Amino acid sequence: MRVHVKLLSSLREMLPESGGEQDFDLPDGASLRDLLLRLGFETYFGEASLEKGLANAVQVLINQVFEGSLERILKDGDETVFFPPISGGKGTEFIPGS
């Protein structure tokens, strides 16, 4: 099966030759974990990050829906989008024009 992968923000450096967007062939029944391993996320973030929880390492959309399970089985034609977790703002004061 073939899935489409988009890597956003700093994750694009994982696929520099394609600008962070590429199709991947995977065996039928492959999970999101399998795709992350194929992309090299265990090298980029460390295996421990994935084991602690997907949201700690990366945010994932599959066909425009947030996915939080590494065991999610992918289907032919799925579009996956990966981006770093979004955080910040706590304890900071926004001052317009600064």
C-alpha positions in Angstrom: 0.0 0.0 0.0 1.1 3.6 -0.5 0.6 6.4 2.0 1.4 10.1 1.5 3.6 11.8 4.2 3.9 15.5 4.9 6.4 16.7 7.5 5.9 20.2 8.7 8.0 22.8 10.5 11.4 21.5 11.8 10.4 17.9 10.9 10.9 18.7 7.2 14.7 18.2 7.7 14.0 14.4 7.9 13.1 14.4 4.2 15.3 17.3 2.9 15.5 16.0 -0.7 11.7 16.1 -1.1 10.9 19.2 0.9 9.3 17.2 3.6 6.6 15.6 1.4 6.8 12.1 -0.1 4.9 8.9 -0.8 5.9 5.7 1.0 5.1 2.0 0.1 4.4 0.0 3.2 3.2 -3.6 3.6 -0.6 -4.2 4.1 -1.5 -4.0 7.7 1.3 -1.5 8.6 0.6 0.7 11.6 1.4 4.3 12.4 4.3 3.0 14.5 5.7 1.1 11.4 5.6 4.3 9.4 7.3 6.3 12.1 10.1 3.7 12.3 10.4 3.8 8.5 10.7 7.6 8.6 13.5 7.3 11.2 11.6 8.9 14.1 13.3 6.6 16.6 16.6 8.2 15.5 15.3 11.7 15.4 13.4 11.6 18.7 14.7 8.4 20.4 12.7 5.2 20.9 11.8 6.3 24.4 9.9 9.3 23.1 7.6 7.1 21.0 7.1 4.7 23.9 6.1 7.5 26.3 3.3 8.6 24.0 2.9 9.9 20.5 1.9 13.4 21.6 5.2 13.8 23.5 7.1 13.3 20.3 4.9 14.4 17.4 1.4 15.4 16.5 -0.2 13.4 13.7 -3.1 13.9 11.4 -4.4 11.0 9.3 -6.8 12.1 6.6 -7.2 15.5 8.5 -8.1 13.8 11.8 -5.8 13.9 14.9 -4.5 10.4 15.7 -3.0 9.4 19.1 -2.5 5.7 18.7 0.8 4.2 17.4 -1.2 1.0 16.7 -3.5 2.7 14.2 -3.5 0.6 11.0 -2.9 2.6 7.9 -4.8 2.1 4.6 -3.8 2.6 1.0 -4.1 6.2 0.1 -4.0 7.6 3.6 -2.5 11.1 4.0 -0.4 11.6 7.1 0.8 14.9 8.4 3.4 15.2 11.1 4.3 18.3 13.1 6.1 19.0 16.4 3.9 19.4 19.5 2.7 22.9 20.0 3.3 24.5 23.4 4.1 27.7 25.0 2.4 30.8 26.1 1.9 29.8 29.8 3.3 32.4 32.1 4.0 34.9 29.4 2.2 38.2 28.9 1.4 39.3 25.4 2.1 43.0 24.8 0.8 44.3 21.5 3.5 45.9 19.4 6.4 44.5 21.4 
